[in-house]
């Protein structure tokens, strides 16, 4: 088969099964009506996946992502507290807060 003047088989693209995962999205309130499809050999099945920096569960929930962002911000706030304890002035703390915490939230 020719695609773009080249044979499809000659593009040298292969699926890296070690880096691939499978997620099956289901409704959170509805019971599955049928059985799940068979698992693909060499590809593990997961209940949550990180796509483009956003964690999403198999129920299309972003709760895990929100908990992760809040946890990272809490760690950053603790570091800001330590910096204040070590004598950093308020203007510098505000700049660090805007650069670190607000950038994570936005």
N, C-alpha and C positions, 0 to 999 in steps of 0.2 A: 504494500500500500504506500503510495506517495503522498507526503504531506509537506508542503512548502519546498518541493523539489528534492526531498530526501526521503529515504525509506523510514517508516515509523520505527522499525527495529534498530536503526542505526543511531538513534539519539542518545544511547548509552545512559538512559535514566532507569534507575532501579529503586524500588521502595526499600528504605532502611528499616527493616522490621524491628531492630533493637531500639530505635527511637520512636517507633509508631505505637500509638495506643488507640483503643476503640472505646467510644462512649455511646450508650444508647439512651436517648432522651425519652423520659416517660412523664406522664402527668402525676403530680404529687398527691392528688386527692382520689384519683381513679385507680382502681385495681387493673393490672394488665389483663387484657381480654384474651391474649394468646400467649404462647410460650416465646421466650427470647430466641433469636436466631443462634445457630451454633457459633461458637467462638472460632475465630480465624487462627490457624496454627501460627505460632511465633509472634502473635500480637496480643498483648495483655489488655484486658477489659478493665476500665476504671469508672469510678462514680463521679469524679470531678476532673476538670481539665483546665489548664491555663492557656488561653488563646489571646494573643496580642496584649499580654500583660494583665488580663482580666480572668479571674478564676470563676468558673461556672460549673454548677452541679448538674447531675443528670435529670434533675427536676426543674431546670432552668432557673435556679436560685443563685443569687449573688451573695448570700449570707457569709459564706466562707471568705470571699474576697473582701467584704466589708470588715470582718473580724481581723483579717490579716493587715489591712491598711490601718485600722485603729491600733493594733498591737505595735506596728512599726512607729506610729506617731507617739504612742506612750513611751516607747524606748527613747525616742528623740527628746521628748519632754524631760525625761529623767536625766539625760545628758546635759540639757540646758540648765537643769537644777544644779548639777555638779559644776558646770561652768560658772554659774552665779556664785556658788559657794567658794570657788577658787578666785573670785574677784573680777570676773568679766563685767564690764559696765552694761547698763540697760540698752543703750543704742546698739552695741555690738550683739547683744542677745536678741534684739528685735530683728536684726539682719539675718542672723543664723536661723531664727524661727521662720522667717519668711522664705529663706532659701531651702530649708529642710522640711519642716512640718507642712506649711501651706502648699508647697510643690507636690507633696505626697497626696494631700487631700484633693487638690484640684486636678 
